[in-house]
Amino acid sequence: MFTNAQIELESLPKLDDVTMTPISKKYLNIILINKFILFAIAYSALIMANIFANDVLFTEYFWYLILVLTVILAVNLIFSVLAFRKRKYALREKDVIYSKGLLFLKLTVVPISRIQHIEETRTWLARQFGLASLKLFTAGESGTDLSIRGLTEDEARRINDFLSAKVDAED
């Protein structure tokens, strides 16, 4: 017999009750190093443009451009540090939750039953800090459905093993 009973919102589990685990604080170092490299390239480009510029107007405003770039760098660093605190994850029996963002908080929930493939990766810089990333792929063409960066190598391995066992058990 077909039924389609209404579900009361109060009976649903609350996401606020989930204890989220912050990613490793070492990952903030990687974020900051990447930002400094990017801004070093921008500063270098400005300096090279000033050296080779024949335009008087550019050389007059060079220091203003440096000041603007410095302000952008400072604001970018502040936002990066504040947003870093929002990077958290949680594992539950049936799903994986990841949150990130500052102005726009993005909360991703991936059901374990939908996971097709799990990838554990380490960039050269991440290896220097003992960190790894986990990428969870689900059915579909969207590519990576969830990427958790900034896990310690041990955490990434344990989560990978746990999720792989759960995915294999459901097959």
Summary of the structure (lengths in Angstrom):
residues: 171
radius of gyration: 22.2
end to end distance: 28.5
largest distance: 82.8
contacts: 409
relative contact order: 0.14
helix: 51%
strand: 25%
